[in-house]
Every structure is written in C-alpha cells, then in structure tokens.
Amino acid sequence: MTERQRELAARIAGRRGAVRGPFRVWLHSPEMCERAESLGAFARFDCSLPGHLRELALLMAARNWDAQYSWNAHAHQAIAAGIPEGAVKAIAEGREAVFGNEADQAFYRFCHEVLDQHFVSDATFAAALEHFGSKGLVDTIGALGNFTMLGMCLNTFQVDLQPDREPPFPDIRGFGRVVPDGDRP
C-alpha cells in the first residue's frame, strides 16, 4: 500500500475495528475510499435517523442489490437495534414487511418505493415527511444512496457470502462466488 492507503486503512480500522468488506476494494482508489468512508460513517453513525432505521435502510438496500456480505454483517445488528425479526425475514424473502410502529411503517414504505419503483407516491412522501421532516428524508435518501453504492461495490468485486454462511436470500441469482482476499481488483 502507498502511504495514503496506509493512512486511510488505519483511520478505517480505528473507526470500524478493521479494514474489511468494501474498504478493501475502495482502498484501490484512496480518494474514492476517503469520500465513501466519510459518507458511510455519516449514514451509519451520525445522520438524523434513529439507529434502528439506519439499519433498516441498510438492510433494504442490501436486499435490493442482493449484497450478501452487507446483509450478513447487519441483519443481527438491525434486530438488536429494534427491527422486528419477522420484518427482517420478510425483507430477506422479498415479502412485504409489517411494523407495529406507524413511523417505522412509513419509513419502510418510503424506502421500499424509492428502491423498487424509483419514485415515491404523494401519500407515502407525506406520511414520511410527517414523521421525519425534510432533514430526515434527505438523510434517508443519502443513506439509501450510500448503501446502494455499497451493494454495487460488494457485488461487482464479489465481496459476497462468507464461505461459512448460508445464502440469506431464497431467490439468490448466481451468487456464492467468493474472492479469497475480499476484493477483485
């Protein structure tokens, strides 16, 4: 690694415990890595959304892109943060998730429409706006965008399923490929 790559790797390891997953790929472009890490840190740790909804957005984007590595890293974290296990299972299976909390249901519907339909209906937008305000919706789009980029990276560079894990999605399309070093330059 270059000096710049070593510097970024140390910063990432300090904040996230290790350099793994997409960071092993992004370090090939230190400038991209730095910006992606910064946006990812904001989306995961600092945006205006409650922690359980940050995890929900991450799972929804991971499922949308069939990003197994991301899903496996966060499914249990989402449940621990307060996302119902049944909702996590429904998302994994491509079914409609149901939440007992009106705000969480509005958030799920908003993210689902963005990811699935690429637009949000007026009713869905109004419900989400009522619960999260304009800042919350902007942060949601930023988080979904970041987690989508993450899924694209994981899939393109085949940072997929850990060899000792079962595929999390029943309708997986062509996965199971694992690159030993966690990236494919």
C-alpha positions as CSV (number, residue, x, y, z in Angstrom):
1,M,0.0,0.0,0.0
2,T,1.0,3.6,-0.5
3,E,1.4,5.9,2.4
4,R,-2.0,7.4,1.7
5,Q,-3.6,4.0,1.6
6,R,-2.0,3.0,4.9
7,E,-3.2,6.3,6.5
8,L,-6.8,5.6,5.3
9,A,-6.6,2.0,6.4
10,A,-5.5,3.0,9.9
11,R,-8.4,5.5,10.1
12,I,-10.9,3.0,8.9
13,A,-9.7,0.3,11.3
14,G,-9.8,2.8,14.1
15,R,-13.4,3.7,13.5
16,R,-14.7,0.3,12.3
17,G,-12.5,-2.2,14.1
18,A,-10.8,-3.5,10.9
19,V,-10.5,-2.9,7.2
20,R,-12.9,-5.4,5.6
21,G,-15.6,-5.7,3.0
22,P,-15.9,-2.8,0.6
23,F,-13.0,-0.9,2.2
24,R,-10.6,-3.5,0.8
25,V,-11.9,-2.6,-2.6
26,W,-12.2,1.2,-2.2
27,L,-8.6,1.5,-0.9
28,H,-7.5,0.9,-4.5
29,S,-8.7,4.5,-5.1
30,P,-7.7,6.4,-1.9
31,E,-9.7,9.5,-2.9
32,M,-12.9,7.5,-3.5
33,C,-12.3,5.5,-0.3
34,E,-12.0,8.6,1.8
35,R,-15.2,10.1,0.4
36,A,-17.1,6.8,0.6
37,E,-15.9,6.2,4.1
38,S,-17.0,9.7,5.2
39,L,-20.5,9.4,3.7
40,G,-20.8,5.8,5.0
41,A,-19.9,7.0,8.5
42,F,-22.4,9.8,8.4
43,A,-25.2,7.4,7.1
44,R,-24.4,4.7,9.7
45,F,-23.5,6.8,12.8
46,D,-24.3,10.5,12.5
47,C,-27.4,11.2,10.4
48,S,-30.7,12.4,11.9
49,L,-32.4,9.0,11.7
50,P,-32.7,6.7,14.7
51,G,-30.2,3.9,14.8
52,H,-32.8,1.1,14.1
53,L,-33.9,2.9,10.9
54,R,-30.4,3.4,9.7
55,E,-30.0,-0.4,10.0
56,L,-33.3,-0.9,8.2
57,A,-32.3,1.3,5.3
58,L,-29.0,-0.6,5.1
59,L,-30.8,-4.0,5.0
60,M,-33.3,-2.8,2.4
61,A,-30.6,-1.6,0.1
62,A,-28.6,-4.8,0.7
63,R,-31.6,-6.9,-0.2
64,N,-32.3,-4.7,-3.2
65,W,-28.8,-5.4,-4.5
66,D,-28.6,-9.0,-3.1
67,A,-25.5,-7.8,-1.3
68,Q,-24.9,-10.8,1.0
69,Y,-21.8,-9.5,2.8
70,S,-23.7,-6.4,3.9
71,W,-26.8,-8.3,4.8
72,N,-24.8,-10.9,6.9
73,A,-23.0,-8.1,8.6
74,H,-26.1,-6.2,9.6
75,A,-29.2,-8.5,9.9
76,H,-28.4,-9.2,13.6
77,Q,-27.5,-5.6,14.2
78,A,-30.8,-4.5,12.9
79,I,-32.7,-6.9,15.1
80,A,-30.6,-5.8,18.1
81,A,-31.4,-2.2,17.3
82,G,-35.1,-2.9,17.4
83,I,-36.2,-4.0,13.9
84,P,-38.6,-7.0,14.4
85,E,-37.1,-10.3,13.4
86,G,-40.2,-11.0,11.3
87,A,-39.7,-7.9,9.3
88,V,-36.1,-8.8,8.7
89,K,-37.2,-12.3,7.5
90,A,-39.9,-10.8,5.2
91,I,-37.3,-8.4,3.6
92,A,-34.9,-11.3,3.1
93,E,-37.7,-13.3,1.4
94,G,-38.9,-10.4,-0.7
95,R,-42.2,-10.1,1.1
96,E,-43.9,-7.0,2.5
97,A,-42.6,-6.2,6.0
98,V,-45.0,-5.2,8.7
99,F,-44.1,-2.9,11.6
100,G,-46.2,-2.3,14.7
101,N,-45.0,1.3,14.8
102,E,-46.6,3.9,12.4
103,A,-43.3,5.8,11.9
104,D,-41.3,2.6,11.1
105,Q,-44.0,1.5,8.7
106,A,-43.9,4.9,6.9
107,F,-40.1,4.7,6.8
108,Y,-40.2,1.2,5.3
109,R,-42.8,2.2,2.7
110,F,-40.8,5.3,1.7
111,C,-37.5,3.2,1.3
112,H,-39.4,0.4,-0.5
113,E,-40.9,2.8,-3.1
114,V,-37.6,4.6,-3.7
115,L,-35.7,1.3,-4.2
116,D,-38.4,-0.6,-6.0
117,Q,-40.3,2.0,-8.0
118,H,-37.6,4.7,-8.2
119,F,-40.3,7.2,-7.2
120,V,-42.4,7.9,-4.1
121,S,-46.1,8.4,-4.1
122,D,-47.5,11.7,-2.7
123,A,-49.2,9.8,0.1
124,T,-46.0,7.9,1.1
125,F,-44.0,11.1,0.9
126,A,-46.5,13.0,3.1
127,A,-46.5,10.2,5.7
128,A,-42.7,10.0,5.8
129,L,-42.4,13.8,5.9
130,E,-44.8,14.0,8.9
131,H,-42.7,11.5,10.9
132,F,-39.1,12.5,9.9
133,G,-39.2,16.1,8.5
134,S,-37.3,17.3,5.4
135,K,-33.9,16.7,7.1
136,G,-34.9,13.1,7.9
137,L,-36.0,12.4,4.3
138,V,-32.8,14.0,2.8
139,D,-30.8,11.9,5.3
140,T,-32.8,8.8,4.2
141,I,-32.0,9.3,0.5
142,G,-28.3,9.9,1.4
143,A,-28.3,6.7,3.4
144,L,-30.0,4.7,0.7
145,G,-27.7,6.1,-1.9
146,N,-24.6,5.2,0.2
147,F,-25.9,1.7,0.9
148,T,-26.8,1.2,-2.8
149,M,-23.2,2.2,-3.7
150,L,-22.0,-0.3,-1.1
151,G,-24.2,-3.1,-2.6
152,M,-22.9,-2.3,-6.1
153,C,-19.3,-2.5,-4.9
154,L,-19.9,-5.7,-3.0
155,N,-21.5,-7.4,-6.0
156,T,-19.1,-6.1,-8.7
157,F,-16.0,-7.1,-6.7
158,Q,-17.6,-10.3,-5.5
159,V,-17.4,-9.4,-1.8
160,D,-20.3,-11.7,-1.2
161,L,-21.2,-14.5,1.1
162,Q,-18.6,-15.6,3.7
163,P,-17.7,-19.2,2.9
164,D,-19.1,-20.5,6.2
165,R,-22.5,-18.8,5.8
166,E,-25.7,-19.9,4.1
167,P,-27.2,-17.5,1.4
168,P,-29.5,-15.2,3.2
169,F,-31.9,-14.8,0.3
170,P,-34.0,-17.7,-1.0
171,D,-34.1,-16.4,-4.6
172,I,-30.4,-15.6,-4.9
173,R,-29.2,-15.1,-8.5
174,G,-25.8,-16.5,-9.4
175,F,-24.1,-15.9,-6.1
176,G,-21.9,-18.0,-3.9
177,R,-18.8,-16.7,-5.6
178,V,-16.2,-15.7,-3.0
179,V,-12.9,-14.0,-3.7
180,P,-10.4,-15.1,-1.1
181,D,-9.0,-11.7,-0.4
182,G,-12.3,-10.0,-0.3
183,D,-11.9,-7.9,-3.4
184,R,-11.4,-8.3,-7.1
185,P,-9.1,-5.5,-8.4
